Amino acid sequence: MMKAPKLEWISLVYLLFFVLAVLSPSIHSKDRFGLTEERLEELSIFAFGLAGLASFAAYERIMERREKERVAVETSYARAKQELIESYAYIGSVNRKIELLMKVANETSLTVDSSSKVPKELYTAIAMNACASAGALSAMLRVLSVSKMRTEGEYVHHTGRELVFKIPNKDLRDLNENKSRHAFIRSEDGKEVLVIPADHVDDTKAFLLLHMEQGADKIQEVDVSLLKVFVNQAQMLTRQFAKNAA
């Protein structure tokens, strides 16, 4: 960044007063205004000295103001740069999520056909992509018959050590009856699990369960709308399976 230009003109003013103070003895060659030549020289030196000090003080104030302006510009530049970096990071994150959605949608369209069998690998792929999107440690898709409180299928993906999702079906049923978009539910072994139900009103319903690294304080960093797309994809597969099996 370019430095603020120095105010050379005020430096020249200060130099002028200094020179006049030095030359004061040569300016006065006789008595004037009832004052002796020596007294006039002393007064001139004093006046030019004060003027020089005043110009120097003014120069210092101007330079301080310019320095504050420079610091403010640099701070604004650094903030704008950081915001730009964060914006690019967010755009990159969105692009990766879009790629995940396109991949899941493509796999779904290629797999779901007239067959009455929906491969387990497709459910597992949806769980894996949802886990990667949310940055979770583990993810599970549970297909539940709400009225019968019966699990129709479970499909799990782990990023590390395997985790058993000890969430009772009644908790999922209560979440569904309350029409909640998502909620953190404490499992039987004390873990905080993010649960996202599908939006469809079918009796057989898909639920996405995610074990987050830091529990409930991660909720602000989770894109629930994106995760809804994944669980709704699983619900669509469940619908297709039931339709073809009928």
N, C-alpha and C positions, 0 to 999 in steps of 0.2 A: 504494500500500500504506500502511496506517495505521501511524504511528509508535508505538513502545512508550510507554505512559503514564509520565510522570515520577513518581518517588516523592516526593511533596510531604511526606509525614509525616516522613521522615528529614531533610528540609530544615528542618522546624519544630523537630525535636529539636536540630539544630545551632544554630538561632536561639535556642532556649531556653537552651542552655549559654552562648551568647555574652551574652545578657541577664543571666544569673546572675553571670557573671564581671564585668560592668560594675557590677552592683548589690552586689557583695560588700562594699564598704565600708559599705553601709547595713544589711547583714544582721547584722554583728557590732557590738554596742554595748558589750561589756565583755570582760574577760579570761576565758578558759575553759581547762580542762584544763592549767593551768599555763602557758598560752601567752598572750602579750599580744594585745591587739586588733589591732595592726598585723600581727603574725605570722599570726594567723588569717585576716586579709584576704588576705595574700600567698598563704597555702596554698590558700584558696578560689579565688582567681583562677587559680592554677596548676592546681588540680584541674579546675575548669570548663574551662580552656583545653585540657587534655589530653582531657577528655571531648568537647569540640567537635571537636578534631582527629581523634579516633577515629571520631566519627560522620561526619565529612566523608570520611575514608578508606573507611569502610564504604559510604558513598553512592557513592563513585567505583568501588569494586569491583562493586557491584550494577549500576551503569550500564554498566560495561564488559561484564559478563555479559549484560545485556540487549542491548547493541550486537552482541555476538557471535551471540546468538540471532537478532537481526534480520537480520544478514548471512547466517546459515545459512538462514533462511526465504527470503530473497530469492534466494539461490543455488539452493535447492531449487525455488523457483518458476520461475526462469529455465531450469533443467534440464528441469523438467516441461513448460514451454512449448515448448522446443526439441524434446523427444521427441514432443510432440503434433503439432508442425509436420511432423516427419519421418514420423510415422504417417499424417497426412493426405496427404503427398506420396506415400508408399508405396501408400496406398489408391487415390489418383488414378492412379498408374502401373498398378496391378493392373486398375483399371476400363478403362483405355485398352487394355491387353493383352487383356482379355476382349472388348472391342469388336472388336479385330482378329481374334480367333479366331471370333467370331460372323460377322464379315463373310466370312472365308475359308470357313467351313462353309456359309454361305448361298450364296455363289457356286458352291461345289462342288456342292451339292445341286441348284441350278438348271441347272447346265451338264452334269453327267454324266447321260446318258440312254441310250437304246438305240443312239445313234450310236457308231460305232467310232472316231471322231476326237475327241481331247481338245484343245481350243484351246490354242495356245501362250500366249495372254494369261493363262490361268488359272494356269499354272505361274509366269509372270512376276509375277502378283499375289501368289502365295504367297511368292516370293523377296523382293518389295518389302516385304510386311508383316513377314517375318522380319527383314529388314534394319532396319526402323524399330523393331521390338521390342528388338533387341539394341544399337541405336545404332551399327551398323557402317557402314563407308564403302562397302562393296560386298557383294553376296550373289549366290550362284549355286547353282542346283539342278542337279546332274548325275545323270542316270539312267544307271546302269552295268550292263552284263551281266557279272557277276562272273566266271563261268566262262570267258567268251570274252575278258575284259579289253577289252571294246568299249564305247565311249560311245554310248548310244542317243539322248541328247539333253542339251542344256545351255541353261539359261534364267537370264539375268543381269539384275541390277538394280544401278545405280550411283547414289550420291548426289552425286557430283562427277565428277572425272576418271575415265575408264574404266580398269578394271583387268583384266588378263588373269590368270586363275587358273592358274598353271603348276604344278599338282599332278598328278603321274603317277598313272595308274589303279592301278598296283601298290601305291602307298601307301594308296589307298582300300581295295584288296583286303586288305592286311595289317591295316588298322584293322577291317575286317569280320571277318576270321578271328580276331582277338584279342578280338572281342566287346566292344570298347570303346564306352562310351556317347558319348564325345566325346574329341577330342584336338587339340592344336595341332601342325600340320605345317608345316615350313619348305618354302616353294615353291622352284622352281629358280632364281628371281631373288631369293631371300633374304628373302621376306616371310613373316611368321607368319600362318597361316590356321587359323581354328577350323573343324574338320570334325565334323559330327554326322550319323551314319548313321541311316537309318530302323530301326525295331525289328523289322520283318518279316524273315522268313528266306528270302524269294524270291531266286532267282538274279538277276533284274533288280531292282536296288535303287537307291533314291534317296539321295543324299548332299547335305547342306546345307553349303556352304562360305561362310564369313564372313571378310572382311578387317576386323579390329578396329583401332581407332586406335592402341592402345599395345601390341598383341601379347599375349603370354602373361600379363602382369600384370593384364589385364582379366578374367581367368577368374572371379574372385570376384564380379564385377558382372554376369555373364551368367546369365540364367535358362535353364539348359539344358533343364529340363522343358518350358518353354513352346516353345522352339525344336524340341523333339522333336515337338510337336503339328504344327508347320508341315511338317516333313519327312515325317511320317507321312501327312499330307494328300496330299503329292505322291506318296508311295508308293501310296496308295489310288487316285489317278488312274492311275498306271502299271498297277496291277492291273486296273482297269476297262478301260483301253485294250487290254491283252493279252487280257482275257476277251471283249470285243466283237469283237476282230479275229480271234479263233480260229474 
